Each structure stands twice: as structure tokens, then as C-alpha cells.
Amino acid sequence: MAEEQRDPGGVRGVREGAQYVREPRGRSVRPEEAHAWEALVATARRTVSDGLVVGTSGNVSVRVEDTVLVTPSGVPYDRLAPDDVTGVDLDGRQVLGTLVPTSELPMHLAVYRATDAGAVVHTHAVHATAVSTLVPELPAIHYMAAALGGAVRVAPYATYGTDELAENMLHALADRSACLLQNHGTLTYGTTLDQAYDRTAQLEWMCRLWLTASSVPGLSPALLSEAQMAEVGERLRGYGQRG
């Protein structure tokens, strides 16, 4: 049963289990934000169903003008409802909702401030996380790394939710749309939620491919050269449908 109380700052709210939930704040939800929230929840649930996260690990965000909608901290994605919209401005001030935003908010905001990202996906995908413990960047095992901007770097370890982790992530993400987080997971961004998610899935697949090829006794996988990767990068610029 929810218990009404005040947080240390004197703001009224309720405690539901271990999660402190403030009373509604900020403005009302706009139609475009409600639509974006629906898509965000669907993407978050997909990370679970596709095995990229376990429980409430990982997080997803989408930008709607100057508002960033983000999954809340510690809430299973299958429990999120339309009324649970959680949003902050680009300075991290909460402007929508009652639930506390993800603890990884500094990473998400750092991406939006530094790039033209429309959406960010962070997971604890098992193969990608395993690779992050082994090498400083994912070896060029497949040409689709070019679709992420080139060799996928590993950001040095830092405690989750810290500015240090966000800074390490940005360095690894320079000129890339994906990176690995050492002993932690993955982060990708795109212009849309679908693109950000697809890049996450592609990264996890490449990590699994490299681990599989590297596990054959007595053999080492052939890797692509920088010239080969650059050629693919040029070809990918014209890939897909036009118009």
C-alpha cells in the first residue's frame, strides 16, 4: 500500500515499495509526446523479449523537441502505462511525470547535447558485454561495423550513472553511432527509435560473431582492413530506398 510522505527536500509524494514517487510535476503531456512514449515503451519491451536486457537493466530514451522522454528507474517495462510518461529537459530537470528517471540519465543527455540523436538505446547485451571485457575495440569481423561509423570502441569502466561514465562514453562514441561500455554493456543512438534499436541488435550480433569465430581452437578469424572498411562505408552512403 502506498504511503504518503515527504522526500528529503520536503516535496510531497508517495513511496511504493522501494521507489520514491513524487506528485505530478511540470506541464501536461502533448499529443506528440504521448505517441513517442508509446513507441519508447514498445522499444524497451523489445530489448527484453529479444534478450538484450534482463529485468530492469538497460534504458531507452527519445527526444521530442527540447524534451527527452526516458524509461524510469527500477520499473519493469511490462508495467509501464500511458500515464507513466517520464520526461526531462536537456539540463536534466524533470518536466513530465512522477517516476524517477533512469539512473543512466547523464549518458542519455550527453548524447543529445553532443549529437543530432533522436533516440538512445542502452543495453546489457551478453555478447557485447563479454567483448567489452576482452578488447579495447570490437575487431573488424564484419563490414557492417561501417554502418556504425567504423570500429566500435570500448569506453573505459566507470560507475554507472556517473558523469565520468558519460564522459568516457562520449570519447568512445566520437564519429560513431555505437560504443561498448567496459564490463557494462552497449550504447547506440539514431535519428529514430527503430534505427537506434537496429544498431544495438547489429552490434550484439557482431560481438557474438567475433566471439564464436575466436573460440575455434588453433585458428584466428580473418579481419577486414581499414581500406576495406572505408570502401564499405562509402557504399553504405547510398544504401537503401531513396525518396
Secondary structure as UniProt FT lines:
FT   STRAND          3..6
FT   TURN            8..9
FT   STRAND          12..16
FT   TURN            17..18
FT   STRAND          19..22
FT   HELIX           31..49
FT   TURN            50..51
FT   TURN            55..56
FT   STRAND          59..64
FT   TURN            65..66
FT   STRAND          67..70
FT   TURN            73..74
FT   HELIX           77..79
FT   HELIX           82..84
FT   STRAND          87..89
FT   TURN            90..91
FT   STRAND          94..96
FT   TURN            103..104
FT   HELIX           105..114
FT   STRAND          119..123
FT   HELIX           126..132
FT   TURN            133..134
FT   HELIX           143..148
FT   STRAND          153..155
FT   TURN            160..161
FT   HELIX           163..173
FT   TURN            174..175
FT   STRAND          178..181
FT   TURN            182..184
FT   STRAND          185..190
FT   HELIX           193..214
FT   TURN            217..218
FT   HELIX           226..236
FT   TURN            237..238
//
